[in-house]
Amino acid sequence: MAKAREIQKRRKAVRNIHKITKVMQMIATSRFQKSLKRAKATRPYAEKLHSLVDGMLDVVKNASDELLHPLLRARDAKRTAVLIVTSNRGLAGGYNSNILRTANSAIRELEQAGQEVDIYVAGKKGAAYFRFARRQVAKSYVGISDNPRFEEIVPIADEITEAYTAGRIDALKLVYMKFHSVGRQKPIALDVLPLRRKADAGSESARPAVKASPDFAPDPGELLADLVPALLQVSIFQAFVDAAVSEQIARMVAMSAATENAESMTRLLTREYNRARQTQITSELSELMGGVEALK
């Protein structure tokens, strides 16, 4: 009977795990719906802002270099900052491991090219990984919520802007999980600084160059001074929003698989318990019949 009792305890534990994973799957599904709406709502704004900057650059492309914003000026890259966006919580399958694998690959390529690398990490999982790997991190951002707000991202973008303008870094690479669709998310290492036109970056949605020569009020230099930092802020914020959607999808899939495994294990343990109980009952009946025969 000891074996049957042990199986019963295991079956009870698995049932409790099943309840937990089922609830976590439902929570992830609810959060995914909210994150998806945000991602779809913010993307048109980011694309429109990029188009405005592209159009203005088309008009002033023959202007002097002083007219361009510092974030638009390319220079020889000797030190590159890599901003890695990970999650604050686990139980999301291979979400964080895929991002960190892509980040390590990008860092190795930069170091092999003779560049120095400054690592910026967003998320507790990424910070814990580099601390375990004993890799120096320039800055960790672990206070960002699971549903990132724009005001949480602005200080990150401003800090990177100040570092680039001051010449402490020469480029910025952003590593995160890009959201393409519900069934497809892919970790990418995106070159963000210096900012480039969509056509120069090879974007499929790039539009033809503007042929008109409009008059600007205020002048293009003042407009770019406002639009370019805003474009960097929005670009980084969009990456965080995409990462939030991808994280909830990964957690939803992971919890769904865990729930199915718990159900399968419960069925298996139930069969084992029935066999053990049947064996115990048969043994007890045999002993009882043996005792009856001995008394005759």
Number of C-alpha atoms within 10 A of each C-alpha: 11 9 13 19 13 12 19 17 13 17 21 14 13 20 17 13 16 22 13 14 22 20 14 19 23 14 14 21 17 13 19 22 13 13 24 20 11 17 20 13 11 14 16 11 14 18 16 12 18 23 17 15 18 22 19 19 20 17 17 15 13 8 10 8 12 9 15 19 19 20 22 16 15 13 10 7 15 16 19 22 23 25 25 23 28 28 24 18 13 14 16 20 17 14 25 26 15 16 23 22 12 19 24 12 12 19 22 13 12 18 14 10 11 12 16 16 20 19 20 21 24 22 21 19 20 24 24 14 15 15 12 9 9 9 11 11 14 13 14 17 16 16 12 16 12 19 15 17 13 15 10 14 18 18 12 18 20 15 11 22 20 13 15 20 15 11 13 15 21 22 25 23 21 22 25 29 28 22 22 11 11 12 8 10 19 16 20 17 20 16 15 17 22 17 22 19 17 17 14 10 12 10 10 8 10 16 12 10 13 13 9 9 10 9 9 11 8 8 10 17 16 14 15 22 15 12 17 21 19 17 22 23 22 23 20 20 24 23 19 27 27 23 29 29 28 29 30 26 28 22 24 26 17 19 24 18 16 19 23 14 14 22 16 13 17 19 13 12 20 16 13 17 20 14 13 18 16 13 14 16 13 12 11 12 12 12 12 12 10 11 11 10 9 8 6 5
